Amino acid sequence: MKYLNPIKRRNLLKTIAGSTFGTLALADLSNFLKLGSTERVEEKPAKKPILMKVGCQHGGTSKENLEYLARHGVFNIDGGAPKFIEGVGWDLEDSLRQKEACEKYGISIDAYHLPLSSAGIDKISTPNIMLGKSPQRDREIEMIQQMIEVAGKTGVHLLLYNTIILPILRTGRTVDSKRGNAAYSTWNYEEAVKRNEPNFIDQVVDIDEMYDRITYFLDRVLPVAEEYNVKLGNHIADPPAPVGYRGITRWNSPDVFAGIKRFAQLYDSPSHGFNLCLGSAAEGLKDPKTEIIPIIEWVGKRNQIFNIHLRNIKGGWNNFQEVYPDNGDMDFVEVVRALRDVGFSGMLMPDHTPHHDDPASHLQGHAFAFGYNIALIQAVGREV
């Protein structure tokens, strides 16, 4: 293409400026002519929408808790669970009542927790699923199927769960005098080994057996989840631990990213994904600040991030403390940008906030985290 020389371009623009097109045509033609010159008009990139919202998984649907959440700008929650009917599952009528109670405050129940929690198999109502004991586990799986149906009929399209045998592992608390003597939940593997605790159960469960039990469960519940348009989000085992610790190899150990990839690729189903706890994932990394972003990008591009626990730590593999969101090793501004860029649209919720002696410690920790998360979402949402 031949470029107009500068003099001819100026004369042409003057002619048009004096014509009936006036100023409106001048600007557009000027930009057109620049495209044919060495000057290029750079288009601004489209602003990426931020779709996530602040959520909460604590407190249930009591009037006191719903008012507490509404006061702090939290309008999306994991409601815990409806009333449990022994041998059956969840009470649909109670689930609908909980939904109605929330709607009075403009709050939406976006998720429930299945009775497969981080408390460990000795404290849940469906222990045989991960113990691999039949026919007991088949009866428990039938209850889980019924719970999925209840959730779908209630309009709750996300159920969160854990596939663990060992519970959450911690060795104590670390007090931070610079943060008002807040106590950080702490895990130190060397300290744990010194305690010489026995195997957790009367079995040794290796990684292949762990995945056999997971797939036995998911083979039977994922079709029901797909039928009722319900997503199942698995939580990272907390923390990832060395192979065979207390007789159990966790599904995401010892390489947490490799474990996440293996679990993610078990099924090609819109109902199969993660309650991606960033704190627990970071606990399996040597450098959480740099290593957490590739995990978010990989899982997010597969559309398998269903929920986020935004929890920060100091440290990493085999030695860490759970701290406030603003004083850990991960950069949560970068984390929320990464979540925005992969189109995450679920809840961003606090988890395991630090403790102290004040009776209102739990509420205070979450109130701080709610405000922090809201500010993160607003700030990143205003970026181009």
C-alpha positions in Angstrom: 0.0 0.0 0.0 1.3 3.5 -0.9 1.2 6.0 2.0 0.0 9.6 1.5 2.8 12.0 2.0 2.2 14.3 5.1 1.4 17.4 3.0 -1.3 15.6 0.9 -2.8 14.1 4.0 -3.1 17.5 5.7 -4.7 19.0 2.6 -7.2 16.2 2.4 -8.1 16.5 6.1 -8.7 20.3 5.7 -11.0 19.7 2.8 -13.1 17.2 4.7 -13.2 19.3 7.9 -14.8 22.1 5.9 -17.3 19.7 4.3 -20.8 18.7 5.5 -19.2 15.6 7.2 -17.6 18.0 9.6 -15.9 16.8 12.8 -17.6 13.5 12.9 -16.1 12.1 9.8 -12.7 13.8 10.4 -11.9 11.7 13.4 -12.8 8.4 11.8 -10.9 9.3 8.5 -7.9 10.4 10.5 -7.7 7.0 12.2 -8.1 5.3 8.8 -5.3 7.2 7.3 -3.0 6.4 10.3 -3.6 2.7 9.5 -1.9 3.3 6.2 1.0 5.1 7.8 3.8 4.1 10.1 1.6 5.2 13.0 -0.8 2.4 14.1 -3.9 2.8 16.1 -3.7 0.4 19.0 -7.0 -1.2 20.1 -7.5 -1.4 23.8 -7.9 -5.0 25.0 -11.4 -6.0 26.1 -12.0 -5.7 29.8 -12.1 -9.1 31.4 -15.3 -9.5 33.5 -14.9 -10.6 37.1 -17.6 -13.1 37.8 -16.6 -14.4 41.3 -18.4 -13.4 44.5 -17.5 -13.6 48.2 -18.9 -16.6 49.9 -19.0 -18.3 53.3 -19.2 -21.9 54.5 -19.7 -21.4 58.3 -22.6 -20.7 60.6 -25.5 -22.2 58.7 -28.8 -20.5 58.0 -29.9 -19.3 61.5 -31.3 -15.7 61.7 -28.2 -14.6 63.6 -25.8 -15.9 61.0 -27.7 -14.7 58.0 -27.9 -11.2 59.5 -24.1 -11.3 60.3 -23.4 -12.3 56.7 -25.6 -9.6 55.2 -24.0 -6.9 57.4 -20.6 -7.9 56.0 -21.7 -8.0 52.3 -21.8 -11.8 51.9 -24.8 -12.9 49.8 -23.7 -16.3 48.6 -23.1 -19.3 50.9 -22.4 -22.9 51.4 -25.4 -23.7 53.7 -23.8 -26.7 55.4 -26.5 -29.4 54.9 -30.2 -29.9 55.4 -31.5 -32.1 58.2 -30.2 -35.7 58.0 -32.6 -38.6 58.0 -30.9 -41.7 59.2 -30.7 -44.4 56.5 -32.2 -42.1 53.9 -30.2 -38.9 53.4 -31.4 -35.3 53.4 -34.8 -33.8 54.2 -36.1 -32.0 51.0 -38.6 -30.0 53.0 -35.9 -28.7 55.4 -33.7 -27.9 52.4 -36.5 -25.8 50.8 -37.1 -24.1 54.2 -33.4 -23.1 54.5 -33.4 -21.7 51.0 -36.5 -19.6 51.8 -34.9 -18.3 55.0 -31.9 -17.2 53.1 -33.9 -15.4 50.4 -35.4 -13.1 53.0 -31.9 -11.5 53.3 -31.1 -11.7 49.6 -28.7 -14.6 50.3 -28.4 -17.5 47.9 -27.4 -21.1 49.0 -25.0 -21.9 46.3 -23.6 -25.1 47.8 -24.0 -27.8 50.5 -21.4 -30.1 52.1 -21.8 -33.8 51.7 -21.0 -35.9 54.8 -17.5 -36.6 53.5 -15.7 -33.9 55.5 -12.1 -33.0 56.5 -12.8 -34.3 60.0 -11.7 -37.8 59.0 -13.6 -41.1 58.6 -14.0 -41.6 62.3 -16.3 -38.5 62.6 -18.6 -38.7 59.6 -21.8 -40.6 58.9 -20.5 -42.2 55.7 -17.1 -43.6 56.7 -17.2 -46.8 54.6 -17.0 -45.0 51.3 -13.3 -44.2 51.8 -12.7 -47.3 54.0 -13.8 -49.4 51.0 -16.0 -51.7 53.0 -18.9 -53.3 51.1 -21.8 -53.7 51.3 -21.8 -50.8 53.8 -20.4 -48.3 51.4 -23.0 -49.2 48.8 -25.8 -48.2 51.2 -23.9 -44.9 52.0 -23.4 -44.2 48.3 -27.2 -44.6 47.9 -27.7 -41.9 50.6 -25.2 -39.6 48.7 -27.2 -40.1 45.5 -30.4 -39.1 47.4 -28.6 -36.0 48.7 -27.6 -35.0 45.2 -31.2 -35.3 44.1 -32.4 -33.1 47.1 -29.8 -30.5 46.2 -30.8 -30.4 42.6 -34.5 -30.1 43.5 -33.7 -27.3 45.9 -31.7 -25.4 43.2 -28.4 -25.9 44.9 -26.0 -26.9 42.1 -22.8 -27.5 44.0 -21.9 -30.1 46.6 -18.5 -30.0 48.3 -16.8 -33.1 49.7 -13.4 -34.7 50.7 -11.9 -38.0 49.7 -9.7 -38.7 52.8 -9.1 -41.2 55.5 -6.8 -39.2 57.7 -8.3 -35.9 59.1 -6.7 -32.5 58.9 -3.1 -32.8 60.3 -1.6 -30.1 62.6 1.0 -30.2 65.3 0.1 -27.0 67.2 -0.2 -23.2 67.1 2.3 -20.4 66.6 1.6 -17.1 68.3 2.3 -13.9 66.4 2.8 -11.0 68.9 2.9 -8.5 66.0 -0.7 -9.4 65.1 -2.3 -9.1 68.5 -1.1 -12.5 69.7 -3.1 -14.3 67.0 -2.4 -18.0 67.0 -1.6 -19.6 63.6 -2.5 -23.3 63.1 0.8 -25.1 62.3 2.0 -28.3 60.7 5.6 -29.5 61.0 6.2 -33.0 59.7 9.5 -33.5 61.7 7.6 -32.7 64.9 4.8 -35.1 63.9 7.2 -37.9 63.3 8.8 -37.4 66.7 5.4 -38.2 68.3 5.6 -41.8 66.8 1.8 -42.1 66.4 0.5 -45.4 65.1 -1.3 -46.1 61.9 -4.6 -44.3 61.8 -6.6 -47.4 60.9 -5.9 -51.1 60.7 -5.1 -50.9 57.0 -2.3 -49.6 54.9 -3.7 -47.7 51.9 -1.4 -46.9 49.0 -2.1 -44.4 46.3 -3.6 -46.9 43.8 -6.0 -48.3 46.5 -7.0 -44.7 47.3 -7.9 -44.0 43.7 -9.8 -47.3 43.4 -12.0 -46.2 46.3 -12.4 -42.7 44.9 -13.5 -44.0 41.4 -15.8 -46.6 43.0 -17.6 -43.7 44.6 -17.6 -41.3 41.7 -18.6 -44.0 39.1 -21.9 -44.2 41.0 -22.6 -40.6 41.9 -21.4 -38.6 38.9 -24.3 -39.9 36.7 -26.8 -38.7 39.3 -25.0 -35.4 39.6 -25.2 -34.9 35.8 -28.9 -35.8 35.8 -29.7 -33.1 38.4 -27.2 -30.5 37.1 -25.1 -30.6 40.3 -21.4 -30.1 40.4 -19.2 -32.1 42.8 -16.2 -30.2 44.1 -13.5 -32.2 45.9 -11.3 -30.5 48.5 -7.5 -30.9 48.5 -6.4 -33.3 51.3 -5.1 -31.1 54.1 -2.1 -31.1 54.1 -0.5 -33.1 51.4 1.9 -35.4 53.3 4.7 -37.9 52.6 3.8 -41.3 51.2 2.5 -43.7 53.8 2.3 -41.3 56.7 0.4 -43.2 59.5 -0.3 -45.9 56.9 -2.2 -43.7 54.5 -1.0 -42.1 51.2 -3.2 -39.1 50.4 -4.6 -38.9 46.9 -2.7 -35.6 46.2 0.7 -36.7 47.7 3.6 -36.3 47.6 3.3 -34.0 44.5 0.2 -32.0 44.9 0.0 -30.6 41.3 0.5 -34.2 39.9 -2.3 -35.3 42.2 -4.6 -32.5 41.1 -3.9 -33.5 37.5 -4.6 -37.1 38.1 -7.8 -36.5 39.9 -9.0 -33.9 37.3 -8.5 -36.3 34.4 -10.4 -39.2 35.9 -13.6 -38.1 34.2 -14.7 -35.9 31.4 -17.8 -34.6 33.1 -19.2 -31.1 33.8 -20.0 -32.3 37.3 -16.4 -33.4 38.2 -14.0 -30.8 39.7 -12.6 -29.1 42.7 -13.3 -27.2 45.8 -9.9 -25.7 45.2 -8.5 -24.8 48.6 -5.5 -22.6 47.8 -4.2 -23.0 51.4 -4.1 -26.8 51.2 -2.6 -26.7 47.7 0.1 -24.3 48.9 0.9 -26.7 51.8 2.2 -29.2 49.2 4.4 -26.6 47.4 8.0 -25.5 48.0 7.4 -22.0 46.7 3.6 -21.3 46.9 3.9 -17.7 45.6 5.1 -18.8 42.2 3.7 -22.4 42.0 0.1 -21.7 42.8 -0.6 -19.6 39.7 0.1 -22.5 37.2 -2.3 -24.7 39.2 -5.1 -22.1 39.0 -4.4 -21.7 35.3 -4.4 -25.4 34.5 -7.5 -26.3 36.5 -9.3 -23.1 35.5 -8.8 -23.7 31.8 -10.5 -27.1 32.2 -13.5 -25.4 33.9 -13.0 -27.5 37.0 -12.7 -24.8 39.7 -16.1 -24.9 41.3 -15.3 -23.1 44.6 -12.3 -21.4 46.1 -11.1 -21.4 49.7 -8.9 -18.3 49.9 -6.5 -19.2 52.7 -2.9 -18.0 53.0 0.1 -19.7 54.6 3.7 -19.0 55.5 6.0 -21.8 54.5 5.1 -24.8 52.4 5.7 -28.6 52.1 5.9 -30.2 55.5 6.3 -27.0 57.5 3.8 -24.1 57.4 1.5 -21.8 59.4 -2.0 -20.7 58.5 -2.0 -16.9 58.6 -4.1 -13.9 57.6 -4.8 -13.4 53.9 -2.6 -10.3 53.8 0.6 -11.6 55.5 1.2 -15.0 53.9 3.5 -16.0 51.1 0.9 -16.0 48.3 0.1 -12.8 46.5 -3.7 -12.7 46.5 -3.9 -9.9 44.1 -2.1 -12.1 41.5 -4.3 -15.1 42.6 -7.6 -13.2 42.0 -6.3 -11.9 38.7 -5.6 -15.5 37.6 -9.0 -16.6 38.7 -10.6 -13.7 36.8 -8.6 -14.6 33.7 -9.8 -18.2 33.7 -13.4 -17.1 34.1 -14.0 -18.4 37.6 -17.6 -17.6 38.6 -18.0 -19.3 41.9 -17.5 -18.3 45.5 -14.3 -16.9 47.0 -14.5 -17.8 50.7 -12.4 -17.4 53.8 -11.1 -20.6 55.5 -9.2 -21.4 58.7 -8.7 -17.8 59.9 -6.3 -17.4 62.8 -7.5 -17.7 66.4 -6.9 -15.7 69.6 -8.3 -15.6 73.1 -11.2 -13.1 72.4 -14.5 -15.0 72.5 -15.4 -13.4 69.1 -12.2 -14.6 67.5 -13.9 -16.7 64.8 -16.4 -13.9 63.8 -13.6 -11.3 63.8 -11.3 -13.4 61.6 -14.0 -14.0 59.1 -15.2 -10.3 59.1 -11.6 -9.2 58.3 -11.4 -11.8 55.5 -14.8 -10.9 54.0 -13.7 -7.2 53.7 -10.4 -8.2 52.3 -11.9 -10.5 49.7 -14.6 -7.9 48.7 -11.8 -5.3 48.2 -9.7 -7.8 46.1 -12.6 -8.5 43.8 -13.5 -4.8 43.4 -9.9 -3.8 42.7 -9.1 -6.5 40.2 -12.5 -6.0 38.6 -11.6 -2.4 37.8 -8.5 -3.4 36.0 -8.3 -3.6 32.2 
